Amino acid sequence: MNDIFPASGPISSSEGVPQPDGTRFTVEGTPRAPYSEDLVDLLQVHCNMKRQ
């Protein structure tokens, strides 16, 4: 695993957690690239509705 993700200290919560496919997920679970901005907006709206 160290060959795939070289040790560079703890990962900050804002940077996200590296996933096997190369994407990064923040602590809240919001996907970043390669997802489109529209999909991210839909997920954020969905999460906001669930909170209410």
MOPAC internal coordinates of N, CA, C and O (Angstrom, degrees):
PM7 1SCF
backbone

  N    0.0000 0     0.00 0     0.00 0    0    0    0
  C    1.4692 1     0.00 0     0.00 0    1    0    0
  C    1.5223 1   110.25 1     0.00 0    2    1    0
  O    1.2310 1   120.57 1   148.39 1    3    2    1
  N    1.3331 1   116.51 1   -31.61 1    3    2    1
  C    1.4560 1   118.82 1  -178.53 1    5    3    2
  C    1.5183 1   111.11 1   -65.17 1    6    5    3
  O    1.2310 1   120.18 1   152.46 1    7    6    5
  N    1.3478 1   117.27 1   -27.54 1    7    6    5
  C    1.4596 1   119.58 1   178.54 1    9    7    6
  C    1.5206 1   110.64 1   -70.42 1   10    9    7
  O    1.2310 1   120.29 1   146.76 1   11   10    9
  N    1.3381 1   117.04 1   -33.24 1   11   10    9
  C    1.4600 1   120.33 1  -178.76 1   13   11   10
  C    1.5212 1   110.02 1   -78.28 1   14   13   11
  O    1.2310 1   120.59 1   132.27 1   15   14   13
  N    1.3265 1   116.48 1   -47.73 1   15   14   13
  C    1.4628 1   120.57 1   179.77 1   17   15   14
  C    1.5273 1   108.70 1  -119.32 1   18   17   15
  O    1.2310 1   120.09 1   -86.25 1   19   18   17
  N    1.3381 1   117.44 1    93.75 1   19   18   17
  C    1.4631 1   119.27 1  -179.56 1   21   19   18
  C    1.5190 1   111.52 1   -59.00 1   22   21   19
  O    1.2310 1   120.69 1   -37.86 1   23   22   21
  N    1.3168 1   116.29 1   142.14 1   23   22   21
  C    1.4619 1   120.67 1  -178.30 1   25   23   22
  C    1.5179 1   109.78 1   -68.23 1   26   25   23
  O    1.2310 1   120.59 1   -60.08 1   27   26   25
  N    1.3112 1   116.47 1   119.92 1   27   26   25
  C    1.4669 1   120.66 1   179.81 1   29   27   26
  C    1.5182 1   109.51 1  -133.69 1   30   29   27
  O    1.2310 1   120.58 1  -147.38 1   31   30   29
  N    1.3274 1   116.50 1    32.62 1   31   30   29
  C    1.4502 1   119.46 1  -178.97 1   33   31   30
  C    1.5135 1   110.88 1    85.93 1   34   33   31
  O    1.2310 1   120.40 1    -3.72 1   35   34   33
  N    1.3247 1   116.84 1   176.28 1   35   34   33
  C    1.4669 1   120.64 1  -179.30 1   37   35   34
  C    1.5207 1   111.59 1   -65.06 1   38   37   35
  O    1.2310 1   120.82 1   -33.11 1   39   38   37
  N    1.3219 1   116.03 1   146.89 1   39   38   37
  C    1.4633 1   121.33 1   179.75 1   41   39   38
  C    1.5260 1   108.61 1   -87.38 1   42   41   39
  O    1.2310 1   120.79 1   -51.37 1   43   42   41
  N    1.3190 1   116.09 1   128.63 1   43   42   41
  C    1.4610 1   119.42 1  -179.96 1   45   43   42
  C    1.5221 1   109.69 1   -69.40 1   46   45   43
  O    1.2310 1   120.61 1   -26.73 1   47   46   45
  N    1.3269 1   116.43 1   153.27 1   47   46   45
  C    1.4579 1   120.53 1  -177.62 1   49   47   46
  C    1.5260 1   111.03 1   -64.91 1   50   49   47
  O    1.2310 1   120.23 1   150.30 1   51   50   49
  N    1.3433 1   117.17 1   -29.70 1   51   50   49
  C    1.4596 1   119.27 1  -178.13 1   53   51   50
  C    1.5230 1   111.19 1   -75.88 1   54   53   51
  O    1.2310 1   120.48 1   154.48 1   55   54   53
  N    1.3362 1   116.69 1   -25.52 1   55   54   53
  C    1.4617 1   119.80 1  -178.58 1   57   55   54
  C    1.5178 1   110.92 1   -76.00 1   58   57   55
  O    1.2310 1   120.61 1   148.22 1   59   58   57
  N    1.3065 1   116.44 1   -31.78 1   59   58   57
  C    1.4461 1   119.44 1   179.50 1   61   59   58
  C    1.5162 1   111.46 1    97.89 1   62   61   59
  O    1.2310 1   120.85 1    -7.58 1   63   62   61
  N    1.3062 1   115.99 1   172.42 1   63   62   61
  C    1.4590 1   121.80 1  -178.36 1   65   63   62
  C    1.5178 1   108.73 1  -104.55 1   66   65   63
  O    1.2310 1   119.43 1   -53.36 1   67   66   65
  N    1.3292 1   118.68 1   126.64 1   67   66   65
  C    1.4643 1   119.90 1   179.98 1   69   67   66
  C    1.5211 1   111.33 1   -65.96 1   70   69   67
  O    1.2310 1   120.58 1   -43.55 1   71   70   69
  N    1.3245 1   116.50 1   136.45 1   71   70   69
  C    1.4481 1   121.99 1   179.22 1   73   71   70
  C    1.5270 1   109.22 1  -106.07 1   74   73   71
  O    1.2310 1   119.78 1   -20.09 1   75   74   73
  N    1.3320 1   118.03 1   159.91 1   75   74   73
  C    1.4670 1   120.57 1  -178.01 1   77   75   74
  C    1.5244 1   113.13 1   -56.84 1   78   77   75
  O    1.2310 1   119.61 1   148.39 1   79   78   77
  N    1.3384 1   118.36 1   -31.61 1   79   78   77
  C    1.4635 1   120.30 1  -176.57 1   81   79   78
  C    1.5203 1   111.78 1   -87.28 1   82   81   79
  O    1.2310 1   119.89 1  -175.54 1   83   82   81
  N    1.3260 1   117.82 1     4.46 1   83   82   81
  C    1.4562 1   119.99 1   175.18 1   85   83   82
  C    1.5137 1   113.99 1    97.40 1   86   85   83
  O    1.2310 1   120.09 1   168.60 1   87   86   85
  N    1.3397 1   117.44 1   -11.40 1   87   86   85
  C    1.4593 1   118.56 1   178.36 1   89   87   86
  C    1.5181 1   109.46 1   -80.81 1   90   89   87
  O    1.2310 1   120.77 1   -14.12 1   91   90   89
  N    1.3270 1   116.12 1   165.88 1   91   90   89
  C    1.4558 1   119.93 1   178.79 1   93   91   90
  C    1.5244 1   109.07 1  -125.42 1   94   93   91
  O    1.2310 1   121.05 1   -44.92 1   95   94   93
  N    1.3286 1   115.60 1   135.08 1   95   94   93
  C    1.4523 1   120.53 1   178.40 1   97   95   94
  C    1.5220 1   108.91 1  -114.50 1   98   97   95
  O    1.2310 1   120.73 1   -48.36 1   99   98   97
  N    1.3204 1   116.21 1   131.64 1   99   98   97
  C    1.4552 1   119.47 1   177.18 1  101   99   98
  C    1.5163 1   109.03 1   -72.47 1  102  101   99
  O    1.2310 1   120.36 1    -5.87 1  103  102  101
  N    1.3064 1   116.91 1   174.13 1  103  102  101
  C    1.4585 1   120.80 1  -179.26 1  105  103  102
  C    1.5225 1   110.24 1   -60.97 1  106  105  103
  O    1.2310 1   120.35 1   146.68 1  107  106  105
  N    1.3473 1   116.94 1   -33.32 1  107  106  105
  C    1.4603 1   120.37 1  -179.75 1  109  107  106
  C    1.5270 1   111.39 1   -73.78 1  110  109  107
  O    1.2310 1   119.82 1   166.71 1  111  110  109
  N    1.3282 1   117.95 1   -13.29 1  111  110  109
  C    1.4493 1   120.86 1   179.43 1  113  111  110
  C    1.5144 1   113.11 1    91.67 1  114  113  111
  O    1.2310 1   119.82 1  -169.00 1  115  114  113
  N    1.3287 1   117.95 1    11.00 1  115  114  113
  C    1.4585 1   120.35 1   179.66 1  117  115  114
  C    1.5234 1   109.29 1   -76.60 1  118  117  115
  O    1.2310 1   119.60 1   -59.99 1  119  118  117
  N    1.3245 1   118.37 1   120.01 1  119  118  117
  C    1.4607 1   120.15 1  -179.09 1  121  119  118
  C    1.5186 1   112.19 1   -71.54 1  122  121  119
  O    1.2310 1   120.94 1   -37.11 1  123  122  121
  N    1.3361 1   115.82 1   142.89 1  123  122  121
  C    1.4648 1   121.08 1   172.54 1  125  123  122
  C    1.5184 1   107.86 1  -105.73 1  126  125  123
  O    1.2310 1   120.13 1    15.16 1  127  126  125
  N    1.3290 1   117.36 1  -164.84 1  127  126  125
  C    1.4587 1   121.14 1  -179.83 1  129  127  126
  C    1.5246 1   109.36 1   -44.03 1  130  129  127
  O    1.2310 1   118.42 1   -34.34 1  131  130  129
  N    1.3237 1   120.62 1   145.66 1  131  130  129
  C    1.4615 1   126.05 1     9.10 1  133  131  130
  C    1.5183 1   115.67 1   -88.51 1  134  133  131
  O    1.2310 1   119.33 1  -163.37 1  135  134  133
  N    1.3176 1   118.88 1    16.63 1  135  134  133
  C    1.4582 1   119.72 1   179.60 1  137  135  134
  C    1.5263 1   110.46 1   -71.09 1  138  137  135
  O    1.2310 1   120.72 1   -30.94 1  139  138  137
  N    1.3319 1   116.23 1   149.06 1  139  138  137
  C    1.4634 1   120.39 1   179.81 1  141  139  138
  C    1.5236 1   110.14 1   -77.54 1  142  141  139
  O    1.2310 1   120.93 1   -22.05 1  143  142  141
  N    1.3285 1   115.82 1   157.95 1  143  142  141
  C    1.4668 1   120.35 1   179.58 1  145  143  142
  C    1.5285 1   111.06 1   -62.58 1  146  145  143
  O    1.2310 1   120.36 1   145.27 1  147  146  145
  N    1.3387 1   116.91 1   -34.73 1  147  146  145
  C    1.4646 1   119.79 1  -179.51 1  149  147  146
  C    1.5258 1   110.52 1   -62.39 1  150  149  147
  O    1.2310 1   120.62 1   138.16 1  151  150  149
  N    1.3312 1   116.43 1   -41.84 1  151  150  149
  C    1.4582 1   119.55 1  -179.48 1  153  151  150
  C    1.5186 1   110.41 1   -66.26 1  154  153  151
  O    1.2310 1   120.55 1   141.40 1  155  154  153
  N    1.3355 1   116.55 1   -38.60 1  155  154  153
  C    1.4648 1   120.08 1   178.23 1  157  155  154
  C    1.5226 1   109.97 1   -63.29 1  158  157  155
  O    1.2310 1   120.53 1   138.30 1  159  158  157
  N    1.3473 1   116.59 1   -41.70 1  159  158  157
  C    1.4670 1   119.97 1   179.12 1  161  159  158
  C    1.5274 1   110.59 1   -62.45 1  162  161  159
  O    1.2310 1   120.28 1   137.79 1  163  162  161
  N    1.3293 1   117.08 1   -42.21 1  163  162  161
  C    1.4607 1   120.10 1  -179.87 1  165  163  162
  C    1.5274 1   110.58 1   -63.02 1  166  165  163
  O    1.2310 1   120.62 1   138.92 1  167  166  165
  N    1.3330 1   116.43 1   -41.08 1  167  166  165
  C    1.4604 1   119.19 1   179.60 1  169  167  166
  C    1.5161 1   111.06 1   -66.05 1  170  169  167
  O    1.2310 1   120.15 1   140.99 1  171  170  169
  N    1.3298 1   117.33 1   -39.01 1  171  170  169
  C    1.4577 1   120.16 1   179.56 1  173  171  170
  C    1.5231 1   110.55 1   -65.62 1  174  173  171
  O    1.2310 1   120.04 1   139.18 1  175  174  173
  N    1.3278 1   117.53 1   -40.82 1  175  174  173
  C    1.4648 1   120.64 1   177.94 1  177  175  174
  C    1.5275 1   109.55 1   -64.10 1  178  177  175
  O    1.2310 1   120.77 1   138.21 1  179  178  177
  N    1.3382 1   116.13 1   -41.79 1  179  178  177
  C    1.4610 1   120.09 1   179.88 1  181  179  178
  C    1.5280 1   110.36 1   -62.16 1  182  181  179
  O    1.2310 1   120.30 1   137.15 1  183  182  181
  N    1.3290 1   117.03 1   -42.85 1  183  182  181
  C    1.4709 1   120.17 1   179.54 1  185  183  182
  C    1.5229 1   110.68 1   -66.07 1  186  185  183
  O    1.2310 1   120.46 1   142.02 1  187  186  185
  N    1.3223 1   116.73 1   -37.98 1  187  186  185
  C    1.4604 1   119.61 1  -179.76 1  189  187  186
  C    1.5280 1   110.62 1   -65.55 1  190  189  187
  O    1.2310 1   120.21 1   141.99 1  191  190  189
  N    1.3362 1   117.21 1   -38.01 1  191  190  189
  C    1.4620 1   119.77 1   179.43 1  193  191  190
  C    1.5304 1   110.23 1   -67.06 1  194  193  191
  O    1.2310 1   120.32 1   143.07 1  195  194  193
  N    1.3415 1   117.00 1   -36.93 1  195  194  193
  C    1.4573 1   119.65 1  -179.01 1  197  195  194
  C    1.5224 1   111.08 1   -68.30 1  198  197  195
  O    1.2310 1   120.03 1   150.25 1  199  198  197
  N    1.3320 1   117.55 1   -29.75 1  199  198  197
  C    1.4683 1   120.03 1  -179.32 1  201  199  198
  C    1.5216 1   110.96 1   -70.58 1  202  201  199
  O    1.2310 1   120.29 1   147.15 1  203  202  201
  N    1.3170 1   117.05 1   -32.85 1  203  202  201
  C    1.4652 1   119.66 1  -175.25 1  205  203  202
  C    1.5251 1   111.59 1   -75.95 1  206  205  203
  O    1.2310 1   120.10 1   180.00 1  207  206  205

